Amino acid sequence: MNGDIVAKWGPISFSRTEVRDLLTAWIAISLAFTIAMGGPFLQGFVIAAITAGLGFLLHELGHKVVAQHYGAWAEFRSFGVMLLVGVALALFGIIFLAPGAVMISGRTIGTTRNGKISAAGPAMNFALALLFLLAPWPLVRAYGFQINAWLGLFNLIPFAPFDGAKVWAWNKAIYLVMVLVGIAAVGFSGFLMGGNSFA
């Protein structure tokens, strides 16, 4: 749908518009979490960009890669107004972000493939949470694990437009396993944070 392809790896392609929207959302999300964390701005922004920003980016790329693997057109589009609302709410200590979504079209996907595309986002967050446990910096390790555990579980809410609705429609057993993984991860994140938590 967009002829302005700026990057392509095998079947996976990115348009100029998509790259712009991804960067805009990444910066806005990082700014919102920086405000919520408080403390020195530069340090907070770097930590937020690595933990929350990377979590968002890989979540959306998870959807995109699986969708394009199935031959569909799939590109991320940011929701500008919601990004501004998210940053404004952070000023009041509230973290609520709806940065955008991967738009998919071009062929009939079906319930099974749609479920797999939707599951890819939360699965990326849970995998990233585990990777953050290896981070040598305590704040990055703790925030990275907690934010991605919450992001994965939150997106598994079984109602549209959340990913969980499509995963539930596809495979209820896989849905329940993913939810249990999310609950366990969120519970562990409370211990990891030692009471210093976004939740």
Stockholm file with secondary structure:
# STOCKHOLM 1.0

chainA/1-199         MNGDIVAKWGPISFSRTEVRDLLTAWIAISLAFTIAMGGPFLQGFVIAAITAGLGFLLHELGHKVVAQHYGAWAEFRSFGVMLLVGVALALFGIIFLAPGAVMISGRTIGTTRNGKISAAGPAMNFALALLFLLAPWPLVRAYGFQINAWLGLFNLIPFAPFDGAKVWAWNKAIYLVMVLVGIAAVGFSGFLMGGNSFA
#=GR chainA/1-199 SS CCCCEEEEETTEEEEHHHHHHHHHHHHHHHHHHHHHHCSCHHHHHHHHIIIIIHHHHHHHHHHHHHHHHTTCEEEEEECHHHHHHHHHHHTTTCCCCCCEEEEEESSCCHHHHHHHHHHHHHHHHHHHHHHHTTCSSHHHHHHHHHHHHHHHHHTTCSSTTSHHHHHHHHCHHHHHHHHHHHHHHHHHHHHHHTTCCCC
#=GC SS_cons         CCCCEEEEETTEEEEHHHHHHHHHHHHHHHHHHHHHHCSCHHHHHHHHIIIIIHHHHHHHHHHHHHHHHTTCEEEEEECHHHHHHHHHHHTTTCCCCCCEEEEEESSCCHHHHHHHHHHHHHHHHHHHHHHHTTCSSHHHHHHHHHHHHHHHHHTTCSSTTSHHHHHHHHCHHHHHHHHHHHHHHHHHHHHHHTTCCCC
//
